[in-house]
Amino acid sequence: MEAACPGTGRCTVWSAHRCIRVLTGRRALMGLGDKIGNAAEEAKGKIKETTGKATDNESLEAEGKGDQASANVKQAGEKATDAVKDVLD
């Protein structure tokens, strides 16, 4: 759904409550694929953790928690990068 961003009005695309800047001269849409991949990794980790709990498989449960932690660290890094980019804009 294309519309002006309700947050700043500067973005050209508003989707799923997030500002997404599209190609503007020298800057391209950055990290969208990574964000989707990290969200998928986190969801996969939650499934592993839940399955591990249901089957009393501590190894699978721990692996799921690890996947979630890894995805959360990556997401935090991306948020920091996005914040810096917003300040520079």
Secondary structure, DSSP 8 states (H G I E B T S, - for coil): -----TTTS--SEEETTEEE---BTTB---SHHHHHHHHHHHHHHHHHHHHHHHTT-HHHHHHHHHHHHHHHHHHHHHHHHHHHHHHH-
